[in-house]
Amino acid sequence: MNRQFGDLEASELYCPKCGRSQPVRERLLLILPTGEIHEYRCARCLTSLGQRTVTGPAIQGARPAPAAHPRPRPPAARPRPVRGLLG
């Protein structure tokens, strides 16, 4: 059977705080190896109205973050003698 509604996104949801259907804002909450979790919030009062999980193939070119290694500090510069009018 063909998946007709594989990428369905909500444009409005019922907000219990506002008491009516409101436009929603979708916000990325978390990226997991198995997919992404998105949260829907009311565009008027920012109440959380629900969430959805998007699963799919891994992002091309995505690599795990490299381990944090401290960079070696450059050697400290030696102070130069000051040449002036006095000497």
Secondary structure, 3 states (H helix, E strand, C coil): CCCCCCCCCCCEEEECCCCEEEEEEEEEEEEECCEEEEEEEECCCCCEEEEEEECCCCCCCCCCCCCCCCCCCCCCCCCCCCCCCCC
